[in-house]
């Protein structure tokens, strides 16, 4: 076995905190090996090896981000080494380098997950670009892993909190609610992770439009992780009996967030979604996460009212007069939620979620906002969605009106107080 030069050994103590990507170069020829080391020494932590055995030992001792492998080497070939490195860390990005390319070696390299394939003699600019792409791909992959670990930590914290606390019935319902509420952003996160994995699985380069799409997906992932933490904080605040503070949120921003969530949500696949903007925008008195959760629960329920593709619409409008509550009487096709606790003071905002599905059976309308009542198939629903909507609206002194027709769909309208605005001010903004 050929031994390494002293400079090829582990990183020096002064490099212990070096945050640059780690590049492994493996070639049984001294010239190319040392040439590449010189080329990349300023931008990467460079490790060099003259054979596969030493390279494997290095990869086991310290994480390698990118490896450049010569295919034809004495002893273990570059393709065999590629397979070994992927076994140590599936996310290592590998660039194959050879002067004797054949169709068979190319197939093997691609089968084992090589990210690029360059010929000798190599062009320095081409080599730099290939290593940079591989390093970026590695960084993106590690970012996905970090997001997944954060979600696992969050889920673990919620579970530990649930086990450790001996709670009264109300607090037990809160835990059921948080698990229900957090499921939607987690579902969207899972969708984005799957999309990113698919786009990068067989990609040899990530650039242009594909790179921009991945960047956008990561922004959405970050937003949904933040949403999970906000839900967690809200419920923990309730459990700790924190002082209640009046919260407010933009209706238009909530509608934008709702559209972003539903665009990638599995429950919306195959259906038509229409969400109208509210112009001019208004601020309503409710926690932003609560309003988003209310609308999310209502729209997902609308999508799941039937397996047949149908349309779900979300519309908003401002009301300058109090609601005619005496005209709305609960019955087999109609229901008004939080009549007693609703602050029926204008100006109000009405957000309507309607569908052209099968409608709701008369016997279900009277009890559908009760906990654990569901019209979904056995095992596909918890019966918590509408009970959570009811509780969140009560906390915000809001209300909800339901009207349904068998064969004609259902309409859910949420009513909330406009924050910090008088009738005159709102009327002026609507007419200019």
KAUR-V382787 format. One record per residue. N is the residue number from 0. RES is the residue in three letters. PHI is phi in radians with two decimals (none if undefined). OMEGA is omega in whole degrees, 0 to 359 (none if undefined). D_FIRST is the distance of its C-alpha to the first C-alpha in whole Angstrom. Layout:
# KAUR-V382787
n & res & phi & omega & d_first
N & RES & PHI & OMEGA & D_FIRST
N & RES & PHI & OMEGA & D_FIRST
This chain:
# KAUR-V382787
n & res & phi & omega & d_first
0 & UNK & none & 180 & 0
1 & UNK & -1.36 & 181 & 4
2 & UNK & -1.58 & 180 & 6
3 & UNK & -1.55 & 171 & 10
4 & UNK & -1.23 & 180 & 13
5 & UNK & -0.93 & 181 & 16
6 & UNK & -1.26 & 181 & 18
7 & UNK & -1.54 & 186 & 15
8 & UNK & -1.37 & 184 & 15
9 & UNK & -1.05 & 182 & 18
10 & UNK & -1.07 & 178 & 22
11 & UNK & -1.27 & 180 & 24
12 & UNK & -0.96 & 182 & 27
13 & UNK & -1.18 & 181 & 29
14 & UNK & -1.73 & 187 & 28
15 & UNK & -1.04 & 183 & 28
16 & UNK & -1.88 & 179 & 31
17 & UNK & -1.17 & 183 & 30
18 & UNK & -1.72 & 179 & 31
19 & UNK & -1.17 & 176 & 30
20 & UNK & -1.01 & 181 & 28
21 & UNK & -1.73 & 183 & 24
22 & UNK & -1.94 & 177 & 22
23 & UNK & -1.85 & 179 & 19
24 & UNK & -1.97 & 182 & 17
25 & UNK & -2.20 & 180 & 14
26 & UNK & -2.74 & 181 & 14
27 & UNK & -1.43 & 174 & 11
28 & UNK & -1.77 & 183 & 14
29 & UNK & -1.08 & 185 & 15
30 & UNK & -1.01 & 180 & 19
31 & UNK & -1.05 & 182 & 19
32 & UNK & -1.06 & 182 & 17
33 & UNK & -1.28 & 178 & 19
34 & UNK & -1.08 & 179 & 22
35 & UNK & -1.15 & 178 & 22
36 & UNK & -1.07 & 179 & 21
37 & UNK & -1.15 & 182 & 24
38 & UNK & -1.06 & 189 & 26
39 & UNK & -1.86 & 188 & 26
40 & UNK & -1.10 & 182 & 26
41 & UNK & -1.46 & 185 & 30
42 & UNK & -1.91 & 184 & 30
43 & UNK & -2.39 & 167 & 27
44 & UNK & -1.42 & 189 & 24
45 & UNK & -1.71 & 171 & 21
46 & UNK & -2.00 & 179 & 18
47 & UNK & -2.21 & 178 & 15
48 & UNK & -2.48 & 181 & 11
49 & UNK & -1.73 & 180 & 9
50 & UNK & -2.75 & 185 & 8
51 & UNK & -1.14 & 182 & 10
52 & UNK & -1.05 & 179 & 8
53 & UNK & -1.14 & 180 & 9
54 & UNK & -1.11 & 179 & 12
55 & UNK & -1.11 & 179 & 13
56 & UNK & -1.07 & 179 & 13
57 & UNK & -1.12 & 182 & 15
58 & UNK & -1.13 & 178 & 18
59 & UNK & -1.33 & 181 & 18
60 & UNK & -1.38 & 183 & 19
61 & UNK & -2.63 & 184 & 21
62 & UNK & -1.14 & 178 & 23
63 & UNK & -1.92 & 180 & 22
64 & UNK & -1.53 & 182 & 25
65 & UNK & -2.36 & 176 & 24
66 & UNK & -2.19 & 174 & 21
67 & UNK & -1.94 & 187 & 20
68 & UNK & -2.09 & 170 & 18
69 & UNK & -1.38 & 184 & 17
70 & UNK & -1.25 & 183 & 18
71 & UNK & -1.66 & 179 & 16
72 & UNK & -2.36 & 175 & 12
73 & UNK & -1.17 & 181 & 10
74 & UNK & 1.36 & 181 & 9
75 & UNK & -1.27 & 179 & 11
76 & UNK & -1.35 & 179 & 14
77 & UNK & -1.10 & 179 & 16
78 & UNK & -1.17 & 177 & 19
79 & UNK & -1.12 & 178 & 17
80 & UNK & -1.15 & 176 & 15
81 & UNK & -0.97 & 180 & 19
82 & UNK & -1.08 & 180 & 20
83 & UNK & -1.14 & 180 & 18
84 & UNK & -1.11 & 177 & 19
85 & UNK & -1.13 & 176 & 22
86 & UNK & -1.20 & 178 & 22
87 & UNK & -1.28 & 179 & 21
88 & UNK & -2.58 & 183 & 24
89 & UNK & -1.06 & 184 & 26
90 & UNK & -1.68 & 173 & 28
91 & UNK & -1.10 & 177 & 25
92 & UNK & -1.66 & 188 & 26
93 & UNK & -2.12 & 175 & 23
94 & UNK & -1.93 & 181 & 24
95 & UNK & -1.60 & 184 & 22
96 & UNK & -2.31 & 181 & 22
97 & UNK & -2.75 & 174 & 22
98 & UNK & -1.78 & 184 & 23
99 & UNK & -2.25 & 182 & 24
100 & UNK & -1.33 & 173 & 26
101 & UNK & -2.25 & 180 & 27
102 & UNK & -1.07 & 182 & 29
103 & UNK & -1.17 & 179 & 27
104 & UNK & -1.13 & 178 & 24
105 & UNK & -1.08 & 178 & 27
106 & UNK & -1.05 & 180 & 28
107 & UNK & -1.10 & 181 & 25
108 & UNK & -1.08 & 179 & 24
109 & UNK & -1.17 & 180 & 28
110 & UNK & -1.09 & 182 & 28
111 & UNK & -1.52 & 172 & 25
112 & UNK & 1.72 & 176 & 27
113 & UNK & -1.14 & 181 & 26
114 & UNK & -1.58 & 179 & 28
115 & UNK & -2.78 & 186 & 28
116 & UNK & -2.55 & 183 & 27
117 & UNK & -2.07 & 180 & 27
118 & UNK & -1.70 & 168 & 26
119 & UNK & -1.57 & 352 & 25
120 & UNK & -1.26 & 186 & 26
121 & UNK & -1.58 & 175 & 27
122 & UNK & -1.54 & 185 & 30
123 & UNK & -1.04 & 181 & 30
124 & UNK & -1.12 & 178 & 33
125 & UNK & -1.12 & 179 & 32
126 & UNK & -1.12 & 178 & 28
127 & UNK & -1.03 & 181 & 30
128 & UNK & -1.12 & 181 & 32
129 & UNK & -1.13 & 179 & 30
130 & UNK & -1.17 & 179 & 28
131 & UNK & -1.09 & 178 & 31
132 & UNK & -1.10 & 180 & 32
133 & UNK & -1.12 & 179 & 29
134 & UNK & -1.14 & 178 & 30
135 & UNK & -1.15 & 179 & 34
136 & UNK & -1.09 & 177 & 33
137 & UNK & -1.09 & 180 & 31
138 & UNK & -1.07 & 179 & 33
139 & UNK & -1.11 & 180 & 36
140 & UNK & -1.09 & 178 & 34
141 & UNK & -1.14 & 177 & 34
142 & UNK & -1.10 & 177 & 37
143 & UNK & -1.10 & 179 & 38
144 & UNK & -1.06 & 180 & 36
145 & UNK & -1.10 & 179 & 38
146 & UNK & -1.08 & 180 & 42
147 & UNK & -1.13 & 179 & 41
148 & UNK & -1.16 & 178 & 40
149 & UNK & -1.09 & 178 & 43
150 & UNK & -1.15 & 179 & 45
151 & UNK & -1.10 & 178 & 44
152 & UNK & -1.11 & 180 & 45
153 & UNK & -1.08 & 179 & 48
154 & UNK & -1.09 & 179 & 49
155 & UNK & -1.13 & 180 & 48
156 & UNK & -1.10 & 179 & 50
157 & UNK & -1.13 & 181 & 53
158 & UNK & -1.15 & 179 & 52
159 & UNK & -1.09 & 179 & 52
160 & UNK & -1.08 & 182 & 55
161 & UNK & -1.17 & 182 & 57
162 & UNK & -1.23 & 188 & 56
163 & UNK & -1.30 & 184 & 57
164 & UNK & -1.56 & 171 & 60
165 & UNK & -1.69 & 192 & 63
166 & UNK & -2.05 & 173 & 65
167 & UNK & -1.26 & 186 & 69
168 & UNK & -1.00 & 182 & 69
169 & UNK & -1.10 & 181 & 69
170 & UNK & -1.20 & 176 & 66
171 & UNK & -1.10 & 178 & 65
172 & UNK & -1.16 & 179 & 66
173 & UNK & -1.10 & 180 & 64
174 & UNK & -1.15 & 177 & 61
175 & UNK & -1.08 & 180 & 61
176 & UNK & -1.18 & 182 & 62
177 & UNK & -1.15 & 178 & 59
178 & UNK & -1.15 & 178 & 57
179 & UNK & -1.18 & 184 & 59
180 & UNK & -1.11 & 186 & 59
181 & UNK & -1.34 & 182 & 55
182 & UNK & -1.13 & 183 & 55
183 & UNK & -1.14 & 177 & 56
184 & UNK & -1.10 & 178 & 53
185 & UNK & -1.14 & 178 & 50
186 & UNK & -1.12 & 179 & 51
187 & UNK & -1.14 & 178 & 51
188 & UNK & -1.04 & 179 & 48
189 & UNK & -1.04 & 178 & 46
190 & UNK & -1.12 & 180 & 48
191 & UNK & -1.13 & 179 & 46
192 & UNK & -1.06 & 179 & 43
193 & UNK & -1.14 & 179 & 43
194 & UNK & -1.10 & 180 & 44
195 & UNK & -1.15 & 179 & 41
196 & UNK & -1.05 & 180 & 39
197 & UNK & -1.14 & 183 & 40
198 & UNK & -1.22 & 184 & 40
199 & UNK & -1.86 & 187 & 37
200 & UNK & -0.99 & 183 & 35
201 & UNK & -1.98 & 183 & 35
202 & UNK & -1.38 & 174 & 35
203 & UNK & -1.63 & 177 & 33
204 & UNK & -2.47 & 175 & 35
205 & UNK & -2.15 & 183 & 37
206 & UNK & -2.77 & 177 & 40
207 & UNK & 1.06 & 183 & 44
208 & UNK & -1.08 & 180 & 46
209 & UNK & -1.09 & 179 & 43
210 & UNK & -1.13 & 179 & 42
211 & UNK & -1.12 & 178 & 46
212 & UNK & -1.10 & 180 & 46
213 & UNK & -1.14 & 178 & 43
214 & UNK & -1.07 & 178 & 44
215 & UNK & -1.09 & 179 & 48
216 & UNK & -1.10 & 179 & 47
217 & UNK & -1.17 & 176 & 45
218 & UNK & -1.08 & 179 & 48
219 & UNK & -1.15 & 176 & 50
220 & UNK & -1.03 & 180 & 47
221 & UNK & -1.08 & 180 & 48
222 & UNK & -1.11 & 181 & 52
223 & UNK & -1.27 & 175 & 51
224 & UNK & -1.09 & 177 & 49
225 & UNK & -1.09 & 178 & 52
226 & UNK & -1.09 & 178 & 55
227 & UNK & -1.06 & 180 & 53
228 & UNK & -1.15 & 179 & 53
229 & UNK & -1.16 & 176 & 57
230 & UNK & -1.08 & 180 & 58
231 & UNK & -1.04 & 180 & 56
232 & UNK & -1.10 & 181 & 58
233 & UNK & -1.07 & 181 & 61
234 & UNK & -1.25 & 177 & 61
235 & UNK & -1.13 & 176 & 60
236 & UNK & -1.10 & 178 & 63
237 & UNK & -1.12 & 181 & 66
238 & UNK & -1.14 & 180 & 64
239 & UNK & -1.52 & 176 & 65
240 & UNK & 0.98 & 179 & 68
241 & UNK & -1.16 & 180 & 67
242 & UNK & -1.09 & 182 & 70
243 & UNK & -1.27 & 177 & 71
244 & UNK & -2.10 & 179 & 71
245 & UNK & -1.15 & 181 & 72
246 & UNK & -1.90 & 179 & 70
247 & UNK & -2.58 & 183 & 70
248 & UNK & -2.71 & 176 & 68
249 & UNK & -1.31 & 178 & 68
250 & UNK & -1.18 & 182 & 69
251 & UNK & -1.10 & 179 & 68
252 & UNK & -1.12 & 178 & 64
253 & UNK & -1.11 & 179 & 64
254 & UNK & -1.16 & 177 & 65
255 & UNK & -1.11 & 179 & 62
256 & UNK & -1.11 & 180 & 60
257 & UNK & -1.09 & 180 & 61
258 & UNK & -1.10 & 179 & 61
259 & UNK & -1.09 & 180 & 57
260 & UNK & -1.16 & 187 & 56
261 & UNK & -1.35 & 181 & 58
262 & UNK & -1.03 & 182 & 57
263 & UNK & -1.86 & 183 & 53
264 & UNK & -1.36 & 181 & 55
265 & UNK & -0.99 & 182 & 55
266 & UNK & -1.14 & 182 & 58
267 & UNK & -1.62 & 183 & 59
268 & UNK & -1.07 & 177 & 58
269 & UNK & 1.54 & 181 & 60
270 & UNK & -1.92 & 178 & 63
271 & UNK & -1.70 & 180 & 65
272 & UNK & -2.11 & 177 & 65
273 & UNK & -2.23 & 176 & 67
274 & UNK & -2.19 & 181 & 67
275 & UNK & -1.50 & 175 & 70
276 & UNK & -1.30 & 174 & 70
277 & UNK & -1.84 & 182 & 72
278 & UNK & -2.32 & 357 & 74
279 & UNK & -1.29 & 180 & 75
280 & UNK & -1.23 & 175 & 72
281 & UNK & -2.34 & 178 & 74
282 & UNK & -1.84 & 180 & 72
283 & UNK & -2.03 & 184 & 73
284 & UNK & -1.54 & 177 & 73
285 & UNK & -2.93 & 175 & 70
286 & UNK & -1.07 & 184 & 67
287 & UNK & -1.06 & 178 & 65
288 & UNK & -1.14 & 180 & 62
289 & UNK & -1.12 & 181 & 65
290 & UNK & -1.12 & 178 & 67
291 & UNK & -1.08 & 180 & 63
292 & UNK & -1.17 & 178 & 63
293 & UNK & -1.05 & 182 & 67
294 & UNK & -1.18 & 178 & 66
295 & UNK & -1.14 & 179 & 63
296 & UNK & -1.08 & 181 & 64
297 & UNK & -1.18 & 182 & 67
298 & UNK & -1.24 & 179 & 66
299 & UNK & -1.14 & 175 & 63
300 & UNK & -1.04 & 180 & 66
301 & UNK & -1.15 & 177 & 68
302 & UNK & -1.10 & 185 & 65
303 & UNK & -1.54 & 180 & 64
304 & UNK & -1.17 & 176 & 68
305 & UNK & -2.79 & 177 & 67
306 & UNK & -1.33 & 180 & 64
307 & UNK & -1.25 & 179 & 66
308 & UNK & -0.93 & 180 & 65
309 & UNK & -2.61 & 186 & 68
310 & UNK & -1.89 & 173 & 69
311 & UNK & -2.19 & 183 & 68
312 & UNK & -2.15 & 176 & 70
313 & UNK & -2.19 & 181 & 70
314 & UNK & -2.20 & 179 & 73
315 & UNK & -2.32 & 177 & 74
316 & UNK & -2.71 & 177 & 77
317 & UNK & -1.73 & 181 & 79
318 & UNK & -2.09 & 182 & 83
319 & UNK & -1.69 & 179 & 86
320 & UNK & -2.23 & 175 & 88
321 & UNK & -1.07 & 181 & 87
322 & UNK & -1.33 & 177 & 86
323 & UNK & -1.41 & 187 & 89
324 & UNK & -1.06 & 182 & 88
325 & UNK & -1.18 & 179 & 92
326 & UNK & -1.54 & 183 & 91
327 & UNK & -1.89 & 183 & 88
328 & UNK & -1.98 & 179 & 88
329 & UNK & -1.09 & 180 & 86
330 & UNK & -2.81 & 183 & 86
331 & UNK & -1.18 & 182 & 84
332 & UNK & -2.14 & 186 & 83
333 & UNK & -2.56 & 181 & 83
334 & UNK & -2.67 & 176 & 81
335 & UNK & -2.09 & 185 & 81
336 & UNK & -1.78 & 177 & 79
337 & UNK & 1.23 & 179 & 80
338 & UNK & -1.05 & 184 & 83
339 & UNK & -1.30 & 183 & 84
340 & UNK & -1.59 & 184 & 82
341 & UNK & -1.34 & 174 & 81
342 & UNK & -1.49 & 186 & 83
343 & UNK & -1.47 & 181 & 85
344 & UNK & -2.01 & 177 & 85
345 & UNK & -1.34 & 3 & 85
346 & UNK & -1.39 & 179 & 83
347 & UNK & -2.19 & 171 & 80
348 & UNK & -2.07 & 177 & 77
349 & UNK & -1.94 & 176 & 77
350 & UNK & -2.00 & 187 & 74
351 & UNK & -1.90 & 174 & 74
352 & UNK & -2.02 & 183 & 71
353 & UNK & -2.26 & 179 & 73
354 & UNK & -2.45 & 176 & 72
355 & UNK & -1.89 & 180 & 73
356 & UNK & -1.40 & 187 & 72
357 & UNK & -1.39 & 184 & 74
358 & UNK & 1.46 & 185 & 76
359 & UNK & -2.02 & 181 & 76
360 & UNK & -1.08 & 182 & 78
361 & UNK & -0.95 & 182 & 82
362 & UNK & -1.21 & 183 & 81
363 & UNK & -1.62 & 187 & 77
364 & UNK & -0.96 & 185 & 79
365 & UNK & -1.17 & 186 & 80
366 & UNK & -2.10 & 189 & 77
367 & UNK & -1.25 & 177 & 74
368 & UNK & -1.65 & 176 & 74
369 & UNK & -1.40 & 182 & 74
370 & UNK & -1.18 & 176 & 70
371 & UNK & 1.18 & 173 & 68
372 & UNK & -1.71 & 181 & 71
373 & UNK & -2.46 & 176 & 69
374 & UNK & -1.79 & 182 & 70
375 & UNK & -1.41 & 179 & 66
376 & UNK & -1.10 & 180 & 65
377 & UNK & -0.98 & 178 & 64
378 & UNK & 1.51 & 183 & 61
379 & UNK & -1.92 & 180 & 60
380 & UNK & -2.57 & 181 & 62
381 & UNK & -1.73 & 184 & 63
382 & UNK & 1.31 & 182 & 66
383 & UNK & -1.80 & 188 & 66
384 & UNK & -0.95 & 183 & 65
385 & UNK & -1.32 & 176 & 69
386 & UNK & -1.17 & 176 & 70
387 & UNK & -1.17 & 177 & 67
388 & UNK & -0.99 & 180 & 69
389 & UNK & -1.07 & 182 & 73
390 & UNK & -1.15 & 181 & 71
391 & UNK & -1.15 & 178 & 70
392 & UNK & -1.20 & 177 & 73
393 & UNK & -1.11 & 179 & 75
394 & UNK & -1.11 & 181 & 73
395 & UNK & -1.67 & 183 & 74
396 & UNK & 1.01 & 177 & 77
397 & UNK & -1.70 & 182 & 77
398 & UNK & -2.62 & 178 & 78
399 & UNK & -2.53 & 176 & 77
400 & UNK & -2.06 & 179 & 79
401 & UNK & -2.03 & 171 & 78
402 & UNK & -2.35 & 183 & 80
403 & UNK & -2.42 & 179 & 79
404 & UNK & -2.37 & 178 & 81
405 & UNK & -1.06 & 182 & 80
406 & UNK & 1.44 & 183 & 78
407 & UNK & -2.11 & 177 & 79
408 & UNK & 1.54 & 183 & 76
409 & UNK & -2.36 & 179 & 76
410 & UNK & -2.28 & 176 & 76
411 & UNK & -1.93 & 179 & 75
412 & UNK & -2.11 & 179 & 76
413 & UNK & -1.67 & 179 & 75
414 & UNK & -2.04 & 181 & 77
415 & UNK & -2.42 & 178 & 76
416 & UNK & -1.31 & 171 & 78
417 & UNK & -1.30 & 183 & 77
418 & UNK & -1.54 & 170 & 76
419 & UNK & 1.03 & 180 & 78
420 & UNK & -2.52 & 176 & 81
421 & UNK & -1.68 & 178 & 84
422 & UNK & -1.02 & 183 & 86
423 & UNK & -1.14 & 180 & 87
424 & UNK & -1.11 & 181 & 84
425 & UNK & -1.19 & 180 & 82
426 & UNK & -1.09 & 179 & 85
427 & UNK & -1.13 & 181 & 85
428 & UNK & -1.22 & 181 & 81
429 & UNK & -1.38 & 185 & 81
430 & UNK & -1.77 & 178 & 84
431 & UNK & -2.11 & none & 83
